[in-house]
Amino acid sequence: MGTLATEDKPLFGSVPPGLFRVFSSGAKHFYADLLTSLAEDPFGQAGEIATRKRVFEAIAEFIDRRGRAEVVSTLQSDGVPLVAGQSYIAVYGRLKETGWLAEYRDRYRRVVDFDPAARLVLHTLLDIQKGRVRSYGGAVLNVLTLLQSVESDPDSKALNVREAAISARGFMNHLRTVAGTMRRVEALIMEQPTAAALVRRFVTDFIEALVVQDYRNLHARESPYRFRGQILETGDKLLDNDEVIGRIAAGWVAGGIAADHGAARQPIIDDLREIVRVFAGIDDHVQDIETTTFRIERRMTNVVRFSDRMATVSTDRILYAMEMLRSSELADHENIEVKARLQLETLPMTAAHLYSLPRRRAEAPESMLALQPPDPALLRYLEAIDAFEDRIAITPERLERYVEAALAGSSQLEASAFPVNNIEDFLLFERLHEAELGPLADRYEIEYGDGRVINQWVERRSFLLRRRETVHG
């Protein structure tokens, strides 16, 4: 157990162990705001090396803005030893002690920076704090742009495959975060006891902090999902082209993220498959977001519609009557004559003045349902569908007849010599590259070449189809 307790874990091994101690004390809000300020100034200034004096000044300036007396009181309650007029030094020492800040020597001066692991943690926390509003269109378009750059120039833009996969995974994680955030907002709204609190929670957690910047465009003409088809098509095209994957692998080797072609090919294929898988399966997450949004909006609509019934005008009068009774000198056993609102001032004159039970509804009469003959146009439409499906169906027999007709007794045939005159020929020609995997593998074999075959229907890699030699005996 001792060995396990002291062994560095892969997830936390590089993070300073006391990093989160500043967030577990009474001064946690002070340190959180201070770290956010330091991330912008001085550590957010491009090209500036922050000396220890510069960091001291930044901390002191933050304390002055926060109110020195308030900060000193907060730090004293946290047990931080302070010297009069030098509270910024104690704060600096606390950040250095817990691992947020690190000092280095730059010739004759001391420079300060965030610890590398601490910087990653801080910026991740800031992204969580500020990154709730995000553009779907920007994320989708970023993946599409990266894939298209790889498709147009796989040699010099090969590294964009990895960036596209990272963006796709981040996009899917954001979708899951949005769905979870929406459910949490829904739970918070449903827990509110009054209409005013419910409306206030709706405004603060659902309108002012929208998790999707362009949510209203999801079903508009400018929907970001209009690029999804292009992403899937481009990803599949790259996966199907061995030559392009080889060129991307060469780019990875040249870029230093793979040792050789063999080590690069499988990660490239995995990244492309990940992109296709993400954008092929986002419908369920979007549907979850839209369903939760509909429930929240329906609840708010009901609140607005029935708010006048939740607090009627008679409430004030009832409360006033109860106050008058409490302040009166009546004994507990005394009776009070109350004129009921529904009390009749005169006797009923006719039966119309008396309460009567609601009339029973008459049962609906039975009727015969007339069966209409099927529409002749519909029958012809269904027959046309069956004929079209039969026309485009690819069977081993039909494929073999096409091959034999093209060979015309020859033992082999180039791809450019196969006839592609109509849609039936096109579909059969497209299936030829699968012949070696199908039921025709025992009769034919395919040898792929380096060139391309182009006709009015398709452009694809050239091949040579030949009959297999039959072994007798």
DRENDO-1510 file (C-alpha; in Angstrom, 1 decimal, always signed):
<recs>
REC; n; res; u; v; w
REC; 1; MET; +0.0; +0.0; +0.0 .
REC; 2; GLY; +2.9; +2.3; +0.8 .
REC; 3; THR; +4.3; +1.9; -2.7 .
REC; 4; LEU; +1.0; +2.6; -4.3 .
REC; 5; ALA; +0.4; +5.7; -2.2 .
REC; 6; THR; +3.8; +7.3; -3.2 .
REC; 7; GLU; +3.9; +6.2; -6.8 .
REC; 8; ASP; +3.2; +8.9; -9.4 .
REC; 9; LYS; +0.0; +8.2; -11.3 .
REC; 10; PRO; -0.2; +9.0; -15.0 .
REC; 11; LEU; -3.0; +11.5; -14.6 .
REC; 12; PHE; -1.6; +13.5; -11.7 .
REC; 13; GLY; +2.1; +12.7; -11.7 .
REC; 14; SER; +3.2; +16.0; -13.4 .
REC; 15; VAL; +0.8; +18.3; -11.4 .
REC; 16; PRO; +2.2; +19.9; -8.3 .
REC; 17; PRO; +0.7; +18.1; -5.3 .
REC; 18; GLY; -0.4; +21.2; -3.4 .
REC; 19; LEU; -1.9; +23.0; -6.4 .
REC; 20; PHE; -5.5; +23.0; -5.2 .
REC; 21; ARG; -4.8; +23.9; -1.6 .
REC; 22; VAL; -5.4; +27.5; -2.4 .
REC; 23; PHE; -9.0; +26.6; -3.4 .
REC; 24; SER; -9.7; +24.7; -0.2 .
REC; 25; SER; -9.5; +27.6; +2.3 .
REC; 26; GLY; -11.6; +30.7; +3.2 .
REC; 27; ALA; -9.6; +32.7; +0.7 .
REC; 28; LYS; -10.4; +30.5; -2.3 .
REC; 29; HIS; -12.3; +33.2; -4.1 .
REC; 30; PHE; -9.5; +35.7; -3.6 .
REC; 31; TYR; -6.9; +33.3; -5.1 .
REC; 32; ALA; -9.2; +32.3; -7.9 .
REC; 33; ASP; -9.6; +36.0; -9.0 .
REC; 34; LEU; -5.9; +36.7; -8.5 .
REC; 35; LEU; -4.8; +33.8; -10.7 .
REC; 36; THR; -7.3; +34.9; -13.4 .
REC; 37; SER; -5.8; +38.4; -13.2 .
REC; 38; LEU; -2.2; +37.1; -13.3 .
REC; 39; ALA; -3.0; +35.0; -16.4 .
REC; 40; GLU; -3.8; +38.2; -18.2 .
REC; 41; ASP; -1.2; +40.5; -16.7 .
REC; 42; PRO; +1.7; +40.0; -16.5 .
REC; 43; PHE; +1.7; +36.4; -17.8 .
REC; 44; GLY; -0.6; +37.1; -20.7 .
REC; 45; GLN; +1.5; +39.8; -22.3 .
REC; 46; ALA; +3.1; +38.6; -25.5 .
REC; 47; GLY; +6.9; +38.8; -25.5 .
REC; 48; GLU; +7.2; +40.0; -21.9 .
REC; 49; ILE; +9.4; +38.2; -19.4 .
REC; 50; ALA; +7.9; +38.7; -16.0 .
REC; 51; THR; +10.5; +39.5; -13.3 .
REC; 52; ARG; +9.7; +38.9; -9.6 .
REC; 53; LYS; +9.4; +42.6; -9.1 .
REC; 54; ARG; +6.9; +42.8; -11.9 .
REC; 55; VAL; +4.8; +40.0; -10.4 .
REC; 56; PHE; +5.0; +41.7; -6.9 .
REC; 57; GLU; +3.6; +44.9; -8.5 .
REC; 58; ALA; +0.8; +43.0; -10.2 .
REC; 59; ILE; -0.2; +41.3; -7.0 .
REC; 60; ALA; +0.0; +44.5; -5.0 .
REC; 61; GLU; -2.1; +46.3; -7.6 .
REC; 62; PHE; -4.8; +43.5; -7.4 .
REC; 63; ILE; -4.9; +43.8; -3.6 .
REC; 64; ASP; -5.4; +47.5; -3.8 .
REC; 65; ARG; -8.3; +47.1; -6.3 .
REC; 66; ARG; -9.8; +44.4; -4.1 .
REC; 67; GLY; -9.5; +46.5; -0.9 .
REC; 68; ARG; -6.4; +46.1; +1.3 .
REC; 69; ALA; -8.3; +45.8; +4.5 .
REC; 70; GLU; -10.7; +43.2; +3.1 .
REC; 71; VAL; -7.8; +41.1; +1.7 .
REC; 72; VAL; -5.8; +41.3; +4.9 .
REC; 73; SER; -8.8; +40.1; +6.9 .
REC; 74; THR; -9.4; +37.3; +4.4 .
REC; 75; LEU; -5.7; +36.1; +4.5 .
REC; 76; GLN; -5.5; +36.4; +8.3 .
REC; 77; SER; -8.6; +34.1; +8.7 .
REC; 78; ASP; -6.8; +31.7; +6.4 .
REC; 79; GLY; -3.8; +31.6; +8.7 .
REC; 80; VAL; -1.3; +33.3; +6.3 .
REC; 81; PRO; +1.4; +35.2; +8.2 .
REC; 82; LEU; +1.4; +38.9; +7.2 .
REC; 83; VAL; +3.9; +41.7; +7.6 .
REC; 84; ALA; +2.4; +45.2; +7.6 .
REC; 85; GLY; +2.4; +46.7; +4.2 .
REC; 86; GLN; +3.8; +43.6; +2.5 .
REC; 87; SER; +0.8; +41.3; +2.1 .
REC; 88; TYR; +1.6; +40.9; -1.6 .
REC; 89; ILE; +4.9; +39.1; -0.5 .
REC; 90; ALA; +2.9; +36.6; +1.6 .
REC; 91; VAL; +0.5; +36.0; -1.3 .
REC; 92; TYR; +3.4; +35.4; -3.7 .
REC; 93; GLY; +4.9; +33.0; -1.2 .
REC; 94; ARG; +1.7; +31.1; -0.9 .
REC; 95; LEU; +1.4; +30.7; -4.7 .
REC; 96; LYS; +5.0; +29.6; -5.0 .
REC; 97; GLU; +4.6; +27.2; -2.1 .
REC; 98; THR; +1.5; +25.5; -3.6 .
REC; 99; GLY; +3.2; +25.1; -7.0 .
REC; 100; TRP; +1.4; +27.8; -9.0 .
REC; 101; LEU; +4.5; +30.0; -9.6 .
REC; 102; ALA; +8.1; +29.0; -10.3 .
REC; 103; GLU; +11.2; +31.1; -10.2 .
REC; 104; TYR; +14.1; +30.9; -12.7 .
REC; 105; ARG; +17.4; +32.6; -13.1 .
REC; 106; ASP; +17.9; +34.7; -16.2 .
REC; 107; ARG; +21.6; +35.8; -15.8 .
REC; 108; TYR; +21.5; +38.4; -13.1 .
REC; 109; ARG; +17.7; +38.6; -12.5 .
REC; 110; ARG; +15.0; +36.4; -11.2 .
REC; 111; VAL; +12.1; +35.7; -13.6 .
REC; 112; VAL; +8.8; +34.2; -12.6 .
REC; 113; ASP; +6.3; +32.2; -14.6 .
REC; 114; PHE; +3.4; +29.7; -14.0 .
REC; 115; ASP; +4.5; +26.1; -13.5 .
REC; 116; PRO; +3.9; +24.4; -16.9 .
REC; 117; ALA; +1.4; +21.9; -15.5 .
REC; 118; ALA; -0.3; +24.6; -13.4 .
REC; 119; ARG; -0.7; +26.8; -16.5 .
REC; 120; LEU; -2.5; +24.0; -18.3 .
REC; 121; VAL; -4.8; +23.5; -15.3 .
REC; 122; LEU; -5.5; +27.2; -15.0 .
REC; 123; HIS; -6.3; +27.7; -18.6 .
REC; 124; THR; -8.5; +24.7; -18.6 .
REC; 125; LEU; -10.4; +26.1; -15.7 .
REC; 126; LEU; -10.7; +29.4; -17.4 .
REC; 127; ASP; -12.0; +27.7; -20.6 .
REC; 128; ILE; -14.6; +26.0; -18.5 .
REC; 129; GLN; -15.6; +29.3; -16.9 .
REC; 130; LYS; -15.7; +31.3; -20.1 .
REC; 131; GLY; -16.2; +28.7; -22.8 .
REC; 132; ARG; -19.9; +27.9; -22.2 .
REC; 133; VAL; -20.9; +30.0; -25.2 .
REC; 134; ARG; -19.6; +28.3; -28.3 .
REC; 135; SER; -20.3; +28.4; -32.0 .
REC; 136; TYR; -21.4; +25.1; -33.6 .
REC; 137; GLY; -20.8; +26.5; -37.0 .
REC; 138; GLY; -17.2; +27.4; -36.2 .
REC; 139; ALA; -16.4; +24.0; -34.8 .
REC; 140; VAL; -17.9; +22.1; -37.8 .
REC; 141; LEU; -16.4; +24.4; -40.4 .
REC; 142; ASN; -13.0; +24.1; -38.8 .
REC; 143; VAL; -13.0; +20.3; -39.2 .
REC; 144; LEU; -14.2; +20.6; -42.8 .
REC; 145; THR; -11.5; +23.2; -43.7 .
REC; 146; LEU; -8.7; +21.0; -42.2 .
REC; 147; LEU; -9.9; +17.9; -44.1 .
REC; 148; GLN; -10.2; +19.8; -47.4 .
REC; 149; SER; -6.7; +21.1; -47.0 .
REC; 150; VAL; -5.4; +17.6; -46.6 .
REC; 151; GLU; -7.4; +16.4; -49.6 .
REC; 152; SER; -6.0; +19.2; -51.8 .
REC; 153; ASP; -2.4; +19.0; -50.6 .
REC; 154; PRO; -1.7; +15.8; -48.6 .
REC; 155; ASP; +2.0; +16.2; -48.7 .
REC; 156; SER; +2.4; +19.6; -46.9 .
REC; 157; LYS; -0.9; +19.6; -45.0 .
REC; 158; ALA; -0.7; +16.0; -43.7 .
REC; 159; LEU; -0.5; +17.1; -40.0 .
REC; 160; ASN; -4.0; +18.6; -40.3 .
REC; 161; VAL; -5.5; +15.1; -40.1 .
REC; 162; ARG; -4.5; +15.0; -36.4 .
REC; 163; GLU; -5.8; +18.5; -35.8 .
REC; 164; ALA; -9.1; +17.7; -37.5 .
REC; 165; ALA; -9.5; +14.6; -35.3 .
REC; 166; ILE; -8.7; +16.6; -32.1 .
REC; 167; SER; -11.3; +19.2; -33.2 .
REC; 168; ALA; -13.9; +16.5; -33.9 .
REC; 169; ARG; -13.4; +14.9; -30.5 .
REC; 170; GLY; -13.6; +18.4; -28.9 .
REC; 171; PHE; -16.8; +19.1; -30.8 .
REC; 172; MET; -18.4; +15.8; -29.6 .
REC; 173; ASN; -17.3; +16.5; -26.0 .
REC; 174; HIS; -18.8; +19.9; -26.2 .
REC; 175; LEU; -22.1; +18.3; -27.4 .
REC; 176; ARG; -22.1; +16.0; -24.4 .
REC; 177; THR; -21.3; +19.0; -22.2 .
REC; 178; VAL; -24.2; +21.0; -23.7 .
REC; 179; ALA; -26.6; +18.1; -23.1 .
REC; 180; GLY; -25.5; +17.7; -19.5 .
REC; 181; THR; -25.7; +21.5; -18.9 .
REC; 182; MET; -29.2; +21.7; -20.3 .
REC; 183; ARG; -30.4; +18.9; -18.0 .
REC; 184; ARG; -28.8; +20.6; -15.0 .
REC; 185; VAL; -30.5; +23.9; -15.9 .
REC; 186; GLU; -33.8; +22.0; -16.3 .
REC; 187; ALA; -33.4; +20.5; -12.8 .
REC; 188; LEU; -32.6; +23.9; -11.3 .
REC; 189; ILE; -35.6; +25.5; -12.9 .
REC; 190; MET; -38.0; +22.7; -11.8 .
REC; 191; GLU; -36.8; +23.1; -8.2 .
REC; 192; GLN; -37.9; +26.7; -7.8 .
REC; 193; PRO; -40.9; +27.1; -5.4 .
REC; 194; THR; -42.4; +30.3; -6.9 .
REC; 195; ALA; -43.1; +31.7; -10.3 .
REC; 196; ALA; -40.8; +34.7; -9.7 .
REC; 197; ALA; -37.9; +32.5; -8.7 .
REC; 198; LEU; -38.5; +30.2; -11.7 .
REC; 199; VAL; -38.5; +33.1; -14.2 .
REC; 200; ARG; -35.4; +34.5; -12.6 .
REC; 201; ARG; -33.6; +31.2; -12.8 .
REC; 202; PHE; -34.7; +30.8; -16.4 .
REC; 203; VAL; -33.2; +34.2; -17.3 .
REC; 204; THR; -29.9; +33.7; -15.5 .
REC; 205; ASP; -29.2; +30.1; -16.4 .
REC; 206; PHE; -30.9; +29.6; -19.7 .
REC; 207; ILE; -30.8; +33.0; -21.5 .
REC; 208; GLU; -27.9; +35.0; -20.1 .
REC; 209; ALA; -25.6; +31.9; -20.1 .
REC; 210; LEU; -26.6; +30.2; -23.4 .
REC; 211; VAL; -24.4; +27.1; -23.9 .
REC; 212; VAL; -24.9; +27.3; -27.7 .
REC; 213; GLN; -24.2; +30.6; -29.4 .
REC; 214; ASP; -25.9; +29.7; -32.7 .
REC; 215; TYR; -28.6; +27.3; -31.4 .
REC; 216; ARG; -31.3; +29.1; -33.3 .
REC; 217; ASN; -29.6; +28.3; -36.5 .
REC; 218; LEU; -29.6; +24.5; -36.1 .
REC; 219; HIS; -32.8; +24.3; -38.3 .
REC; 220; ALA; -32.2; +27.4; -40.5 .
REC; 221; ARG; -30.7; +27.7; -43.9 .
REC; 222; GLU; -27.4; +28.6; -42.3 .
REC; 223; SER; -27.4; +25.5; -40.1 .
REC; 224; PRO; -23.8; +24.5; -39.3 .
REC; 225; TYR; -24.8; +20.9; -39.9 .
REC; 226; ARG; -25.1; +21.6; -43.6 .
REC; 227; PHE; -21.3; +20.8; -43.8 .
REC; 228; ARG; -21.7; +17.4; -42.2 .
REC; 229; GLY; -22.2; +15.6; -45.5 .
REC; 230; GLN; -19.1; +17.2; -47.0 .
REC; 231; ILE; -17.1; +16.1; -43.9 .
REC; 232; LEU; -18.3; +12.5; -44.1 .
REC; 233; GLU; -17.7; +12.4; -47.9 .
REC; 234; THR; -14.2; +13.8; -47.6 .
REC; 235; GLY; -13.3; +11.5; -44.7 .
REC; 236; ASP; -14.5; +8.4; -46.6 .
REC; 237; LYS; -12.7; +9.5; -49.7 .
REC; 238; LEU; -9.4; +9.9; -47.8 .
REC; 239; LEU; -9.9; +6.5; -46.2 .
REC; 240; ASP; -10.5; +4.7; -49.5 .
REC; 241; ASN; -7.4; +6.2; -51.2 .
REC; 242; ASP; -4.3; +4.2; -50.2 .
REC; 243; GLU; -2.1; +6.5; -52.3 .
REC; 244; VAL; -3.2; +9.6; -50.4 .
REC; 245; ILE; -2.8; +7.8; -47.0 .
REC; 246; GLY; +0.7; +7.0; -48.0 .
REC; 247; ARG; +1.4; +10.6; -48.9 .
REC; 248; ILE; -0.1; +11.7; -45.5 .
REC; 249; ALA; +2.1; +9.1; -43.7 .
REC; 250; ALA; +5.2; +10.6; -45.5 .
REC; 251; GLY; +4.1; +14.0; -44.3 .
REC; 252; TRP; +3.8; +12.7; -40.7 .
REC; 253; VAL; +7.3; +11.3; -40.9 .
REC; 254; ALA; +8.6; +14.6; -42.3 .
REC; 255; GLY; +6.8; +16.5; -39.6 .
REC; 256; GLY; +8.3; +14.4; -36.8 .
REC; 257; ILE; +5.2; +12.8; -35.3 .
REC; 258; ALA; +5.9; +9.3; -36.7 .
REC; 259; ALA; +9.1; +7.3; -37.0 .
REC; 260; ASP; +8.3; +5.6; -40.3 .
REC; 261; HIS; +5.4; +4.9; -42.8 .
REC; 262; GLY; +4.4; +1.8; -41.0 .
REC; 263; ALA; +4.0; +3.5; -37.7 .
REC; 264; ALA; +2.0; +6.4; -39.2 .
REC; 265; ARG; -0.6; +4.6; -41.4 .
REC; 266; GLN; -2.7; +3.1; -38.6 .
REC; 267; PRO; -2.9; +6.3; -36.5 .
REC; 268; ILE; -3.9; +8.2; -39.7 .
REC; 269; ILE; -6.7; +5.7; -40.4 .
REC; 270; ASP; -7.8; +5.8; -36.8 .
REC; 271; ASP; -8.0; +9.6; -36.8 .
REC; 272; LEU; -10.0; +9.6; -40.1 .
REC; 273; ARG; -12.4; +7.0; -38.7 .
REC; 274; GLU; -12.8; +9.0; -35.5 .
REC; 275; ILE; -13.9; +12.0; -37.5 .
REC; 276; VAL; -16.4; +10.0; -39.6 .
REC; 277; ARG; -17.7; +8.3; -36.5 .
REC; 278; VAL; -18.2; +11.7; -34.6 .
REC; 279; PHE; -20.1; +13.4; -37.4 .
REC; 280; ALA; -22.1; +10.3; -38.3 .
REC; 281; GLY; -23.5; +10.0; -34.7 .
REC; 282; ILE; -24.3; +13.5; -33.6 .
REC; 283; ASP; -28.0; +13.3; -34.3 .
REC; 284; ASP; -28.8; +11.6; -30.9 .
REC; 285; HIS; -27.0; +14.3; -29.0 .
REC; 286; VAL; -28.6; +17.1; -30.9 .
REC; 287; GLN; -32.0; +15.5; -30.3 .
REC; 288; ASP; -31.3; +15.3; -26.6 .
REC; 289; ILE; -30.5; +19.0; -26.5 .
REC; 290; GLU; -33.6; +19.9; -28.4 .
REC; 291; THR; -35.9; +17.7; -26.3 .
REC; 292; THR; -34.6; +19.3; -23.0 .
REC; 293; THR; -34.9; +22.8; -24.5 .
REC; 294; PHE; -38.5; +22.0; -25.5 .
REC; 295; ARG; -39.3; +20.9; -21.9 .
REC; 296; ILE; -37.8; +24.1; -20.4 .
REC; 297; GLU; -39.6; +26.4; -22.8 .
REC; 298; ARG; -42.9; +24.6; -22.3 .
REC; 299; ARG; -42.5; +25.0; -18.5 .
REC; 300; MET; -41.8; +28.7; -18.9 .
REC; 301; THR; -44.8; +29.1; -21.3 .
REC; 302; ASN; -47.1; +27.5; -18.7 .
REC; 303; VAL; -45.7; +29.8; -16.0 .
REC; 304; VAL; -46.5; +32.9; -18.1 .
REC; 305; ARG; -49.9; +31.5; -19.1 .
REC; 306; PHE; -51.1; +30.6; -15.6 .
REC; 307; SER; -49.2; +33.2; -13.4 .
REC; 308; ASP; -52.4; +35.1; -12.8 .
REC; 309; ARG; -54.0; +32.0; -11.3 .
REC; 310; MET; -51.1; +31.4; -9.0 .
REC; 311; ALA; -51.7; +34.6; -7.1 .
REC; 312; THR; -55.3; +35.8; -7.4 .
REC; 313; VAL; -56.6; +39.2; -6.4 .
REC; 314; SER; -58.5; +37.7; -3.4 .
REC; 315; THR; -55.3; +36.7; -1.6 .
REC; 316; ASP; -54.8; +40.2; -0.2 .
REC; 317; ARG; -58.4; +40.4; +1.1 .
REC; 318; ILE; -58.1; +37.0; +2.8 .
REC; 319; LEU; -54.8; +38.1; +4.5 .
REC; 320; TYR; -56.4; +41.4; +5.6 .
REC; 321; ALA; -59.4; +39.5; +7.1 .
REC; 322; MET; -57.1; +37.2; +9.0 .
REC; 323; GLU; -55.2; +40.1; +10.4 .
REC; 324; MET; -58.4; +41.8; +11.5 .
REC; 325; LEU; -59.6; +38.6; +13.2 .
REC; 326; ARG; -56.2; +38.3; +15.0 .
REC; 327; SER; -56.4; +41.9; +16.3 .
REC; 328; SER; -60.1; +41.7; +17.4 .
REC; 329; GLU; -61.3; +41.1; +20.9 .
REC; 330; LEU; -63.6; +38.2; +20.0 .
REC; 331; ALA; -63.4; +35.1; +22.1 .
REC; 332; ASP; -62.3; +31.8; +20.5 .
REC; 333; HIS; -65.8; +30.2; +21.0 .
REC; 334; GLU; -67.7; +33.1; +19.5 .
REC; 335; ASN; -69.4; +32.7; +16.1 .
REC; 336; ILE; -68.9; +35.2; +13.3 .
REC; 337; GLU; -71.6; +35.7; +10.7 .
REC; 338; VAL; -70.1; +35.6; +7.2 .
REC; 339; LYS; -72.0; +36.4; +4.1 .
REC; 340; ALA; -70.9; +33.7; +1.7 .
REC; 341; ARG; -70.3; +34.8; -1.8 .
REC; 342; LEU; -72.5; +32.0; -3.2 .
REC; 343; GLN; -75.4; +32.6; -0.9 .
REC; 344; LEU; -78.6; +33.4; -2.8 .
REC; 345; GLU; -80.4; +36.6; -1.8 .
REC; 346; THR; -83.7; +35.3; -3.1 .
REC; 347; LEU; -85.2; +31.9; -3.4 .
REC; 348; PRO; -84.8; +30.0; -6.7 .
REC; 349; MET; -87.7; +30.7; -9.0 .
REC; 350; THR; -87.2; +27.9; -11.6 .
REC; 351; ALA; -85.3; +24.8; -12.2 .
REC; 352; ALA; -82.7; +26.8; -14.1 .
REC; 353; HIS; -81.6; +28.3; -10.7 .
REC; 354; LEU; -80.9; +24.9; -9.2 .
REC; 355; TYR; -77.7; +22.9; -9.7 .
REC; 356; SER; -78.2; +20.0; -12.0 .
REC; 357; LEU; -75.8; +17.2; -12.9 .
REC; 358; PRO; -74.1; +17.5; -16.3 .
REC; 359; ARG; -75.8; +15.6; -19.0 .
REC; 360; ARG; -74.4; +12.4; -20.2 .
REC; 361; ARG; -73.0; +12.4; -23.6 .
REC; 362; ALA; -74.8; +10.4; -26.2 .
REC; 363; GLU; -72.9; +7.5; -27.5 .
REC; 364; ALA; -71.6; +7.9; -31.0 .
REC; 365; PRO; -73.7; +5.9; -33.5 .
REC; 366; GLU; -72.1; +3.0; -35.2 .
REC; 367; SER; -71.3; +3.5; -38.9 .
REC; 368; MET; -70.1; +1.2; -41.6 .
REC; 369; LEU; -66.6; +1.8; -42.8 .
REC; 370; ALA; -66.4; +1.8; -46.5 .
REC; 371; LEU; -63.3; +0.2; -47.9 .
REC; 372; GLN; -61.9; +2.2; -50.8 .
REC; 373; PRO; -60.1; +0.4; -53.6 .
REC; 374; PRO; -56.4; +1.2; -53.8 .
REC; 375; ASP; -55.4; +4.2; -55.9 .
REC; 376; PRO; -54.2; +3.1; -59.3 .
REC; 377; ALA; -51.5; +5.7; -59.4 .
REC; 378; LEU; -50.1; +4.4; -56.1 .
REC; 379; LEU; -50.1; +0.9; -57.5 .
REC; 380; ARG; -48.1; +2.0; -60.5 .
REC; 381; TYR; -45.7; +3.9; -58.3 .
REC; 382; LEU; -45.1; +0.8; -56.2 .
REC; 383; GLU; -44.5; -1.2; -59.4 .
REC; 384; ALA; -42.1; +1.4; -60.6 .
REC; 385; ILE; -40.1; +1.2; -57.3 .
REC; 386; ASP; -40.0; -2.6; -57.6 .
REC; 387; ALA; -38.8; -2.4; -61.2 .
REC; 388; PHE; -36.1; +0.1; -60.3 .
REC; 389; GLU; -34.9; -1.9; -57.3 .
REC; 390; ASP; -34.7; -5.0; -59.5 .
REC; 391; ARG; -32.8; -2.9; -62.1 .
REC; 392; ILE; -30.1; -1.8; -59.7 .
REC; 393; ALA; -29.8; -5.0; -57.7 .
REC; 394; ILE; -26.3; -6.5; -58.0 .
REC; 395; THR; -26.2; -10.3; -57.9 .
REC; 396; PRO; -23.2; -12.7; -58.5 .
REC; 397; GLU; -24.9; -14.0; -61.7 .
REC; 398; ARG; -25.5; -10.6; -63.1 .
REC; 399; LEU; -22.0; -9.5; -62.3 .
REC; 400; GLU; -20.6; -12.6; -64.0 .
REC; 401; ARG; -22.6; -12.1; -67.1 .
REC; 402; TYR; -21.3; -8.5; -67.3 .
REC; 403; VAL; -17.7; -9.7; -67.0 .
REC; 404; GLU; -18.1; -12.5; -69.5 .
REC; 405; ALA; -19.7; -10.2; -72.0 .
REC; 406; ALA; -16.8; -7.7; -71.6 .
REC; 407; LEU; -14.1; -10.4; -71.8 .
REC; 408; ALA; -15.8; -11.9; -74.9 .
REC; 409; GLY; -13.6; -15.0; -74.6 .
REC; 410; SER; -10.4; -13.2; -73.7 .
REC; 411; SER; -8.3; -14.2; -70.6 .
REC; 412; GLN; -7.9; -10.6; -69.3 .
REC; 413; LEU; -9.2; -7.1; -69.8 .
REC; 414; GLU; -8.1; -3.6; -68.8 .
REC; 415; ALA; -10.5; -1.4; -66.8 .
REC; 416; SER; -10.8; +1.1; -69.6 .
REC; 417; ALA; -12.2; -1.6; -71.9 .
REC; 418; PHE; -15.2; -2.4; -69.8 .
REC; 419; PRO; -18.4; -0.9; -71.2 .
REC; 420; VAL; -20.2; +1.8; -69.1 .
REC; 421; ASN; -23.1; +2.8; -71.2 .
REC; 422; ASN; -26.0; +3.1; -68.6 .
REC; 423; ILE; -26.7; +3.0; -64.9 .
REC; 424; GLU; -26.7; -0.8; -64.8 .
REC; 425; ASP; -23.2; -1.0; -66.4 .
REC; 426; PHE; -22.0; +1.8; -64.0 .
REC; 427; LEU; -23.2; -0.2; -60.9 .
REC; 428; LEU; -21.6; -3.4; -62.1 .
REC; 429; PHE; -18.4; -1.7; -63.0 .
REC; 430; GLU; -18.2; -0.1; -59.5 .
REC; 431; ARG; -18.6; -3.6; -58.0 .
REC; 432; LEU; -15.7; -5.1; -59.9 .
REC; 433; HIS; -13.1; -4.0; -57.3 .
REC; 434; GLU; -15.0; -6.2; -54.8 .
REC; 435; ALA; -14.9; -9.3; -57.0 .
REC; 436; GLU; -11.9; -10.7; -55.3 .
REC; 437; LEU; -13.8; -10.6; -52.0 .
REC; 438; GLY; -17.0; -12.0; -53.3 .
REC; 439; PRO; -18.4; -15.2; -54.8 .
REC; 440; LEU; -16.4; -14.6; -58.1 .
REC; 441; ALA; -13.1; -14.8; -56.4 .
REC; 442; ASP; -12.6; -18.4; -57.5 .
REC; 443; ARG; -12.9; -17.4; -61.2 .
REC; 444; TYR; -11.4; -14.0; -61.5 .
REC; 445; GLU; -8.6; -12.0; -60.0 .
REC; 446; ILE; -7.8; -8.2; -60.1 .
REC; 447; GLU; -4.4; -6.6; -60.3 .
REC; 448; TYR; -4.4; -2.8; -59.6 .
REC; 449; GLY; -2.2; -0.4; -61.6 .
REC; 450; ASP; -0.7; +3.0; -61.0 .
REC; 451; GLY; -2.9; +4.9; -63.5 .
REC; 452; ARG; -6.4; +6.2; -63.5 .
REC; 453; VAL; -9.4; +5.1; -65.6 .
REC; 454; ILE; -11.8; +7.9; -66.5 .
REC; 455; ASN; -15.2; +7.7; -68.3 .
REC; 456; GLN; -18.4; +9.7; -68.4 .
REC; 457; TRP; -19.6; +8.1; -65.1 .
REC; 458; VAL; -16.7; +7.7; -62.8 .
REC; 459; GLU; -12.9; +8.2; -62.2 .
REC; 460; ARG; -11.1; +5.5; -60.3 .
REC; 461; ARG; -7.9; +3.6; -60.0 .
REC; 462; SER; -6.9; +1.5; -63.0 .
REC; 463; PHE; -6.9; -2.4; -62.8 .
REC; 464; LEU; -6.5; -5.5; -64.9 .
REC; 465; LEU; -9.1; -8.3; -64.5 .
REC; 466; ARG; -8.0; -11.8; -65.6 .
REC; 467; ARG; -9.4; -15.3; -65.4 .
REC; 468; ARG; -8.0; -17.6; -62.8 .
REC; 469; GLU; -6.2; -20.6; -64.2 .
REC; 470; THR; -8.2; -23.8; -63.5 .
REC; 471; VAL; -6.0; -26.6; -62.0 .
REC; 472; HIS; -7.1; -30.1; -63.1 .
REC; 473; GLY; -6.3; -33.4; -61.7 .
</recs>
